[in-house]
Structures are given as structure tokens and as C-alpha cells.
Amino acid sequence: MILKIKLTVVALLNLAASQQVGITIPEVHPGLTTYKCTRAGGCTAQNTFVVAEQDARTVRAVSGTGICKEPGARGLNKTLCPDAATCAKNCALEGVNYTSIGVNTNADSLKLDMYVGSVGVSPRVYLLDHNGKNYEDLRLLNAEISFDVDVSKLPCGMNGAFYLSEMNITGGRSDLNPAGASMGTGYCDAQCYNSYTWINGVVIGPYPLYSPS
């Protein structure tokens, strides 16, 4: 997918969140060239990045022993996470091997694989600014956003989406959530309470806690 952003940039993203930044798996954001264009000045390339959402990440104990939450899992290790504050202290979001979750970039092209081998991955990524710390701030009033999607090799029944969701530009970075946008936190919609374990760094329901096997 080639993403070209025209005109100025205001809000992308706020709300779901999670814990500290882990050190076991380094987070290296894939670079993605986007463009800011004006009628008078033409298009200027921007060195932006993509970041995988928080739910694609392992949440590991900062001590190095134990897992607080596996990617996509709906429960927490009740020993490490007896309450929100303790969980925030004990747990850290790890980095992601982007190729392993089907995310590849090349200049201004973003390729998302729904399967890696026979494993379904269905990645979701957000757009980061040139610092790789906060989300790109899209101001679309009296402006336009354009992108091209190559679907020539997609099989029947495949579903994909590109959408804008108002979020805090920092990804909800806070004392309970120092990770913020750089680790893909901050998304929430009508289903987020059924999809995420934390909102703004605070452990939420309705998922039951679990004991590690």
C-alpha cells in the first residue's frame, strides 16, 4: 500500500494503553515515507514511521522472569498483576519483530501480510511522526488525504481497512503508561473494552485474570 498524505497535519489517535517499555526485544519502527503537499509548494517528503498496536506485543515482567500477557491474550498473570498500579510497575511492553507479524515497508510503500507462513497475523499499525515518539498529527480541515492500495494479489474474502480515529497524540503516555505512542498504545473504539486489557495504563475488565501454566 502506498500512503500519500496531502496538506497539513491534527489528530490521529487516544485511549488504550499499557505499562513500561521492555528491553528484551528492541523496538525498531519501520520507516515509511509520507508526503505533505500544498497547492503552492507541491509535495515534501516526510520521514515518518509505523508502529504495531499494543495488543500485538508480549507484556513481560520487568524482572525478566514471567509473562504478564501474551500477544492477543485476554487475561493477565494474576501474580504479577493483582491490581493496576502493581501491574504497571511489574510489566513492560516488548518490542516487535515487524517481519514476523507481516509488516514490511519500502520507501513510501507499506505491505501488510495477513499470513506469515500458515499463521494468521492480520497486523494493525499506526502512523508515527518523524521522531518516532508520538503519532503523526493529521489536520484535515479543508485538506485531503490520499493513498493507493494494490489489491491485485488478494484472494477472495480478504478484508482490510484504512481509517482515522481520534486519539491522543502521545498515545495516552502517563505515569502508568510511559510507553505511549512509541509502543502503539492509545487506540479505543466501541469495542475496546472487549479487546484490550488496559485503558490509559489502568487494568480493566471484563477478562478474568489467569494463572500462568
N, C-alpha and C positions, 0 to 999 in steps of 0.2 A: 504494500500500500504506500503510495506517495502522498505525503501530507504537506500541503502548502497553505500557510496561514497568511491571510491578507489583512492589511491595516493594523491599527494599534492593538494593544493587548490589555481586560478586567477579570473577572473571577473565573477560576476553574474550581474548585473543589473545597468541603468542611465536614467533619463529624466523626467517622470511625477512627479508632486509634489503638496504640499498643506500646508499651514498655520501652526498655532501654535498647541501645544498639549493640548487637553481639559482635564478637571478634573472631569467632570460629570460621565463618565463611565470609570473606571480604565482599562488600557490595560495590560492584563496578557497573555504573549505569551505561547502557548502550547509547552512544551519541546518535542524534537524529537531526539533520539539518532542516530547519523550517525557514519560512520567508515572511518578512514583514514588508508589505507593499503600500505605496501611496500613488495616487494618480500623478502627482507632480514629480516624485522622486524615483518611481519604479520600485523594484524589489531588492531588499537587502537580506542576505543570508544570515541566519542566527544559529549559533551553536547550542542547541537545546538537547535534552536527553529524555529517555523514557525510564520509568520505574515500575516495577511489578507491585501489584497491590499487596497489602499486608497479609491477606489470607493465603497467599502463595508461599509464605515463609514458615520455616520452623521457628518456634519460640523456645529457646533453650535456657536452661538455668545459667545464670551468670557465673556460678561456681565451676561450670564446665561439666558437671555431673547431673544428668537428669534432663528430661524434656518437659517443658511446661505445656506445649501444644504442638501437634504435628500439623503440617500444611493441610488445610481443608477440614481438619477435625473440628468437632463441635463441643468438645469438653476440655477441661483443664485438669492438670495434675493437682489434686486437692491438697497434697502435702506442700507443694511449692506455692500454691495459690489458695490459702484459706480465706483471704479477703483481698480487696482491691489494692490497698496500699502495700501489703506484703508481696502480692503478685508483681506489682510494678517494680519493687525492689529486687525481687528474685529472678525476674525473667527478662530476656532480651530477644528482640527480633534479629534473626540472622540474615545475612546477605543471600543472594540468589545466583545460581549459575543460569544465566538467561538462555543459553542454548538448550539446556536441559528442559526448560519449560516452554520451548518453542518460540522464543523471541530472538529475532535477528534483525539488525539494521545495516544499511549500506548507504552512506551519504544521506540523501533525503528520502530513502525508501525504508519502510518498516514491513517486515514479513512475520506474520503470526501463524504458527503451525498449530492445528487443532490436535494433532497426534505426533508424538515423538516415538518412533518405532510403532509398537502396538498399544502404547499407553496414551490415553486421552489426557491432554493437558489444558486445553482451552484457556490460554492466558488472557489476562486483562492488565493493561498497562495505562499509566497516566503520563502526562507531559510535564517535565521539569524545566525550569528556566536555565539560563546559561551557567549559573553557579552550581546547579545540581542539588540545591538545598530546599528550594520552595517550588511550588507549582507555577507554571507559566500563567501569567495574569492576562487573560483574554478580554479585551474591551471591544465588544461587537456592536455597540450602538452606532448606527449609520455606517457600519462596516460589513465585511463579508469574510467568510471562511470557506476555503475550497480545498478539496483533496480528490485524488484519483484512486480507485480501487480496481485491482486486477483480479477478476473472478474467473478467468478463463480455465483455470485448472481445478476449480472447486467441484466436488461431486454434488449430486442432488441431495437436498435435505440439510445442507450446511447453513448454519445461522451465524451471522456476525453483526456487530453493531459499532457505530461510532456516535458518541453522544456527549453533550456538555452537561455537567452537573455543577451547581454552585457549591463550592467548598472553600473552607478557609485556606488561604494561600500557603500557610505553613503546615497544612495537614493536621491542625489541632495540636501543634507542638506545645508541651507544658511540662510541669514538674513530673507528672505521672507519665508523660509521653514525650521524652526527649528525642525520640526517633523522628517523628513528624513526617513531612512530605518526602524526605530523602529515603524513607523506607516504605513509602506507599500507603501511609495512613491517611485518614480523613474523609473517606467516602461513606455516604449513608443515603439510602433511599427508603421507600416504604417497606422494603423487605430486610433492611439491615439488621434489625433485631433478631431475625431468623438466620442471619448469615455470618455475623461477626461475634466474637467473644468479648471484645472491648469496645466501648464508645468513649472517646476522649480520654483514654487511658484508664477507664474505670471498668472493672469486670461486670458484665451484665448477664441476665438470663436470656432465654429460658433453658439453656442447655444445662444438664446436670454435670456436676464435677465428676471426674473419674479417677480411679487409682491406676498408676502405671502397671502394666502387666509384667 
